[in-house]
Amino acid sequence: MKRILKPVTYVLAAIYFLVDAVFMAVARPVARWIGRHFEFRRLRGWIRSLPPYPSLALFSVPVIILEPIKPLAAYLAATGQFVSGAATFIVGELLKLVLVERLFHLTRDKLMRIPAFAWAYGKYVAARAWLQATEAWRAIRALARAAKNTVARAKAKLVGRFSKLAASRIRPRQTR
């Protein structure tokens, strides 16, 4: 039984890391945008003033509260509510990752003073590096870049067509 469960556990862990890595690619820019556009000086100052272990407790709150969203979304999808399940999963995962990213950015130095956290973070970074070195990851990244370029070209075409259309409608009327 143990022989069967070990590969299944590895596959499930790989899927979990892959989903988090894909969502992190979206969450990081969102977190940076929030950091640039919303100034919570007093809150940020308070968070930065926390010692290491209270920083860890605060850092853990979004994970503890929002991690159960994944099984809830799976349940919704399994009961035929696929759109609700997908929306729940996407919103919950992005919210969790954005909050974790912002809190980690603010408390990273203090969290790294906690030996267990530093060890776990080192393992996480190593697993992420391994995942990003795989052929599958490179293929997905290449597809994502191709899709992004296709969308950019289509957008440029549309903008060009609309600007030509707008320019043709703005021509001054000739007087007789």
N, C-alpha and C positions, 0 to 999 in steps of 0.2 A: 504494500500500500504506500509506503514511504517513497518508493522508487517512482510511483506514478504521480504522486503529489508534488514532488520536487520540480519536474519540468513544467507542470501546470503553474506552479507558483512563480517560476521564472518568467513564463509567458505573460502571466497577469501583471507581474511587476514591470516588465518591459512595456506593456500596453499602458500601464498607469504613468510611467515616466514619459512615454511618447506623447500621451494626451497632455500632460502638464507642460512638456517642452513646446508643443504646438501652441497651446494657449498662452504660454509665457511670451512667445514671439509677438502676440497681440497685446498682452497685458503690459509689457515694458513701455512701449510707446504711449499707451493710455496713461500709465502711472507718471511718466515724465511730463505729459501734457497737463495732467492734474497738478503736478508739482509746480509747473511754470505759471499756471493760470489761477490757481486758488491759493491765496496766501493765508495760511493759518499759523501766523507767527507765534502766538501764545501757545497753541497746542503743540506745534513743532518744538518750541523751546522746552515745554514741559516733558515731551517724549525724550528729547535729547538729555534732559537733566536726570533721567531715571538711572539708577544703578543697574548692573548687569542682569541680576535675576528678576527684578520687576520688568526690565525690558523684555526678557524672555517670556514672562507671563503675558505681557501685552502683545508680543509678537505671536503668541500661541492662540489668542482669542479668535481671530478670523479663521484660522485653520480648524479649531475645535467646533466653531459654530457652523461654518460653511462646508466642511468636508462631508457631512452626511447628505449634502445635496446630490452627490453622485448616485448613491443607492436609491434615493427618492426619484431622481430622473429616470433611472433604469426601471424602477417599478412602474412609473407612469408610461414609459414606452412599452413595457411588457404587457400592460393592461389595455393596450390599443390607443393610448393617448400620446401618440408619437410626437406631435407638434408641441404639446405641453411639456413632454419629457425633454425634448431637444432644447426648447426655450429655457426651461428650468436649469438644465445642465450648463448651457452657454452662459446665462446670466450669473448663476452661482459661481461657476469656475472663474469667470472673468473678474467678478467682484472679489472673490477670495485672493486671486493672484495679484490684482491691483493693490489691495490692502496690504498683503504680505510684502509685495515689492516696495511700497512706500515705507512701511515700518522697518523693513530690513535696511533700506537706504539710510534711514535715520538712526538706527541702533546697531549697525554692523560692527563697529569697533568694540562696543560693549559686549555684544553677543559672542564675539570671538575670544573674549576673556574667559568664557565658560568652557572648560576643556571638553565636556561631552558634546556641546553644540559645535565647537570647532572641529571635532572629530567627525560628527555626523555631516557637517557641511562639506568637509573634505571628501567624504564618501559620495555625497550628492554630486559634487563637482566632477569627481572621477566618473561616475555613472553617466552623467550628462555628456562628458567628453567622449566616452566610449560610444554612446548612442549617436552623437554627431559625427563620429568617424566611420559609421557603418555605411555600406553602399546604399541601403534603403533610405537613410536620412539624406544622403547626397542627392539621390534621385528625387525625393520629395521636394527638397530645396530647389532643384533645377526646375521642376514642374511649377513650383510657386513663383519663381522668377519669371518663367515664360508666361504664366497667367497674368502676373503683374504688368509685364511689358505689353501684352495683348490688350489689357484694359486701358493702359496709358495711351496706346496708339488709337484705340477706338474713341477714347475721350478727346484726344487731339483732333481727330476727324470731325467729331460732332461739334466741337467748339469752332473749328474752321468753317463748317457749313453754316452754323448759326450766325457767325460773324459776317459771312458773305450775304446771308439772307437779310440780316439787319442793315447792312450797308446798302443793299439794293432798295430797301424800303425808305431809307432816310434821304435818298437823292432829292435835291431841291427841285421844285416844280418850275418848269420853264414858263415864263410869262409871254403873252402874245402881244 
